[in-house]
Amino acid sequence: MSSSDPIIIIGAGMAGLACANYLHRAGQKVLVLEAADAVGGRVRTDVTPEGFRLDRGFQILLTRYPEVQRLIDYGALNLKAFRSGAVTRLPDGRETTLVSPLQQPLAALSALASPVGSLTDKLLIAKLARQVSQHTSEELLAQPSTDTLTYLRQYGWSPYIIDSFFRPFFGGIYLDRNLSTASNFFEFVFQQFIVGEAAVPALGIQQIPEQLAARLPVGTVRLNTPVEAVHGAQVRLRNGEILTAATVVVATDGDSARAFLPQLAGTSATEWRQTTCTYFAADRSPGHGDRLLRLNSVPDGVAHNVAFLSDVAPDYAPAGRALISVSTQGLHGLSEEELLAQLQPQLVAWFGPEAAGWQHLRTYKIDHALPVYAAGQPPRQPLKLADDLYRCGDWTAYPSLNAAIATGREVAEMILAG
């Protein structure tokens, strides 16, 4: 190893690219190795021959994530925001529109005629909004936790509002309709919706990692370059090439890291949340341009959340066409054909007979969508594994873009501090 050896970062997802950016800003020589054919990791967008932009799973950017704000140029992304709120389909088939239920809880939910929750339920939303606004994100995540469902019950919310609002809304955010995710993460996400917006880049979610990659010198990121093993300062590629690093940063997911890091041998495998995202095209949007997410509180359905993405970001679809995203959370055990057969009648019952004519574009079954963040889990695992060996990624912290970037930044700061 010599002073001319680069810091090698394995993985060009959000954590690896964030780490590379902070190191490059400080004048360090960096080499990023990525096994896939593009940067982004789980944050990817495919473009169909017709011109539809399909994010690999329904993904949003919460604009007040502190780590994202300090690193990402929002103007260059040309962000397109959802309206705060949602249209919820109730178990009896009725729909109710909750406009700004988190940013303006009393204005949205105080009417006694609202079918979602009692007046006490609505006052409790306002109470929690005030409570989380008095803390930083770090303070919320550092709090002791139980599971979200227990937290909601102990806070005093009724079973009805839990099932008709919290379960479909927050269950969709962290892909856990059972609400077993840690309550400190629930408070963190609740805060983010109060203070910011949910948005997507105009040209797809992959614009975020591509922005970070574009800031690095040409040749810094090597695509289609899978790593086979790491031994000290030596990184062996699958093609047999051996690279020497000043420091190694592993920014892959946990399972990939365990495959080539002896330091992680024997440690528990990362548990993951699963989701399936099914995209449809239509001649017109059933959303009528309202830019609101659709939530399904009907139990046992497979159409959990629906987004009319081209209403929010018109460039997600070619002119004159609409793009519809349907999310199904969890392990449903259905083939693509079986899932489509169950989705169609549910979508027709929800949006009318026109849904029977929606064109199926693509289905993404994502087994490793978000790492599980259980009650009592620390908000940060150790990032330094040995001298000159580090790891980063949201699997070492909590499931979000904010955590991926934060761990990348923290590793860069450790390296720079020597």
N, C-alpha and C positions, 0 to 999 in steps of 0.2 A: 504494500500500500504506500502511495506517495501523495504529496500535496496536490498533485494534478488529478488524482482519482476523484470521480464525482460522488455525490451522495446519490445512491440508487434508491428510487422509490418504486416498489412493486405494486402496480395497480393505478389506473388512471380514472378512478371514480372520483367522487367529490372530495373525499378525504385526501387522497393522494395528490390531486391537483391543487387543493388548498395548501397542503404542505409544500409542494413545489413552488407555488407562487410566493409564499412568505420567505422561503429560502432564497429564491432568485432575487427578490427585492433586496435581500441583505448581501447580495454579491456572491452567493455560493453557486458552485457548478453542480447541476442537477441532471440526472438521467431518469426518466420515467419509463418503466416497462409495462406494457399492457397486452394481455393475451388476446383480447377481442380486436375487432376490425375498426373500432372507433372509441373515442373517449366517452366517459359518463357512467360506466358501471351499470347500475340499475336505472340511471337517469338517461333514457334513450328515447329517440323518436324515429319511427320509420315513415317514409313517404311512399305512398302507393303510386302506380303508374297514372292513376286518374288525378292525383294531386291531393289526396287526403293525408293529413299529418296525424299519425297514430302514435301517441305516447305509449310506451310499454307499461301498461297499467295506468289507471286514472291517477294523475299526480297534480298537486297544486303547490304553489309557493306561498307560504305565509309571510307577508311582506315586512313584518316587524321582527322576524327572527334576528336577534342581535348579531350573530356571526355572519349571516347573509348580508345584512346592511353594511357591514364594515368592509366586505370584500367584493360584492357584486355591483356592477353598474346597471342600475335599473333602467335608466334611460335607453341604453343600448339594447336592452331586451324588449323594449316597447311592450311593457306588461299590460295585459288585459284582465280586468278584475271581475270576478263574480259579484253580484249583489250580496250583501250580508243578509242571510236568512235562508229559508228553504221552504219548499212545498212538500208537506208530509201527507202521505196516503195512510189513512187510519184503518184499523182492522175492519170497520164496517163499510169500507169502500169510499167514504167521504174523503175530501182533501181539505187541508187547512194551510194557509200561507202564513208563515212566520217571518215577517220582514224585520231584519236587524234584531233577532231575539237576544243576541249577546251584546252588541254594541249599544242598543237602546232597549234594554229588557222591559222596562215598564211601558214605554210607548208601544212596544210590539205586542205585549202579552197581558196587559192589565185588564182588557175588556172581559167582563164576566161571561160574555157569550162565546169567547174563544173555547173551542173544544179540547184544547191541549192543556190539561192541568187546572188545578184550583187556583184561587187567588193567592193562597199561601205558597203554592209552587212558584207562582210568578214573582212574588216578593222575595223568595229565596234565591232566584236567579239574580235579581238586583243586588241582594246582599253579597253573594259570592263575587259578582262583578266588582263591587267596591273593595272587597277583601283582597282579591288577587292583584288589584291595581296598586296596592300599597307595598308590593314586594317586587324585587328584581326577579328575572328568570332564574338566576342562580339560587336565590333564596328559596324559591318555590321547589326547585328540583332537589334541594338539600334537605327538605323536610322529611320526617318519618312518613311512611306510607302504608296504606292498606290497599286492597283492590278497589277499583273504581266503583263497582256495584255496591260494595259495603259502604264506601264513602258517601255515595248518593243517598242511600237509605238512612245512614246516621245523620246526614245533614238535614233530613226531614222531608225530602221529596216523596211524592206519592208514587205507588207502582205504575199508575197510568202515565204520568209524564216521563218516568224513566223509560217505559216501553215505547212510548209514542214519539219522544224527542231525543233523549240522551242515548238510548241504545242505537237507533239508526244513524244519528248524526256523529257522535263520537266513536261509536263502533265502526263506522265507515272510515273515520280518520285514521284510527290505528288498527283497523282490520280485525276487530275483536268485538263481535256483537254480544259476547258473554260479559264484556266489561271486566275482565280479569286483570287488565293492565293496571300498573301502579297508579295510585291516586295522586301522587305528586306530579306525575306526567300529565294527568288529566287537568290539574290546576294550571300547569304550564301552557298546555294547548288552549284551555279556556281563556287565559290571559291574552294569548296571541290573537284570538278572534275578536277580543274586545278592542285591542289597540291598533290592529292592522287589518289588512284585506287578504283574501284568498285570490290568487291570480295565476295566470299562465303566461309565458312569453308568447308573443304574437306568432312565432314560427315554431313553437313546440318546446317541450321541457328540456330537450338536449341542448338548446341554446345556452343554458347556464354553464354546463361543463365546457362547452366549446369556447365560451368567452374566456374562461380561465386558461384553457390550453393555448389560445391565441396570444396570450401575454408572455408565453415562454419562448425562448430562442428557438429558431428552426432546428429541428433534429433532436430537441430535448425529449420528445415523446416518441417512443418506438412502439408501433402497433403490431399486432399479430406476433407477439414475442412472449410466449408463455415461459414461466420460470419453473424449473424442475426441483431445484434444491438451493439452500443457503447454508454455507459452512463458513462461519466467521465473516471475513470480508469478501469471500468468494461467492458469487452468484452464478449458478450453472443454469443455462437455458436448456429448453427441451431439445434444441438442435445440436447440443453438445458444446456450444460456445461458453467460455468462462469469462466473466467480467469481475474486475476488482473494484471495490467500493471504499470510499472513506468512511461511510456509514450506510447502513441498510435500514430502510423504512418499509415495513410491510403494510400496505394499504388495501389489501384484498379483503374479502369476507373471511370470517373466522374459520370456516371449513377449509377453504383453500390454504389459509395460513398454516393450519395444522398439518396439511399434506407435505409441506416442505420445511417446516421449522421444528427441529428436534426439541426446542425449548417448550413447545406447546403439546408435545406428545403426551397422551394420557389425560389431557384436560377435557372437560365436558364439551360436547359438540354444541354449537349455537342452535337454539330453538328459533324457529321462524314462523311468522304469520303468512298465510297464503291468501292469494286473491286471484280472481279470474276477471279479465276485462274483455267484454265483447263489444265490438264496434259495428254500428249499422250506418248506412247512408239512406237519406230520404230526400224527396223533392222539396219538402218544406219542414220547418221545425215545429214540433208540437209546443215548444216553449214560448212561442210568440215574442221572442226577444227579451224576456224578462230577466235572463241571466241568473236564475235561481236554481240551485241544486234540488233534485227530487229525491225524497227519502221514502222508503217503504217500511212502515212499521207492522205490516201484515206478517204474522208469524209463519214460518215454514216456506216462505217464498224464496226463489233464487234470484229474482231481480231486486237487489238490495238498494242500490243508489243509481240514479240516472242523471247524466249531465248532457245538455245540448251544447256541445263545445263550440260549434260554429256561431252560436248566438253570442258567446263571450269573445271568441277570437275568430273572426271571419276567415282568416287565412288557413285555418285548420281544414277547410273544405274548399273545393273548386267553386267557382261562381255558379250560383243557382242551385247549389246542393247543400244539404245539412248533414252534420256529423253528430252521431249520438253514441255516447259511451254508457254501457250498462255494466255495473260492477257486482260481482258475487263474491262474498268473503268466505274464507274457510275451506276446509276439505269437503267438497261435495261429492267426490267420487264419480262424477259423470264424465263421459266422453264429450267431445265437442258436439257431436250430433245429438246426444241425449240432453245436453245443456240447452242447445238451441230449441229442441222440441218442448222443453219445459218453459223456456223464456217466452216464446211467442204468445201462448195464450195469456200469460200474466201481463205482458206488455199490451196486448189488445184490451184486456180488462181495465188496464190503467189508462191507456192513451187513445183507445178507440180503434175501430176497424182498420184505419190507415196503417197501424203498426204491423199488420199482417203482411204488408207490402214492403216493409223496410228491407233493404239489401244488406245481407251480412257481408262485412268486409274482412274481418279477421278476429280471431279469439286468442288472447294471451293468457295462458295459465302460468302464474308466477308462484313457484313454490317458495322462493326466498325473497319475499316482498319486503317485510320489515322484521327485524329481530324482536323476539319476545322481551318485554320489559315488565317483570313481575313485581309484585309488592315486596318491599324490603331489599330489592336489588340496588346496589350502589350506583349513583349516577355516573361513575367513572371507574373503570378498571385500570390497573397499572399500564402505562403506555411504554415504559422503558423495560425491555426484556433482558438486556445485557449491555455491556459497554458497546456502543456503536450499533445497537440493534433496537429498533422501536417498532411499535404498531399503532395504527389509527383506523378509525372507521366508526360508524354509529353502533356497530355490534359491541364495541368496547364501552359504550355509554348508554344512550337511550335512543329510541327509533325516530330519527328525524334528520333532515338536511342540515339543520342547525348543529346537531351533534357531530355529524361527519366533518363539517368544516371546522368546528371547534377543536376536535381531536387532532386534525391535521395541523392547525395553527399551534396547538400546545406542543406537539412533537417538534415542529420547526423551532420554537422558542427554546426547548430543551437542548437541541443540537447547537443552536447559536450560543447558548450560555456555556457550552463546553461541559 
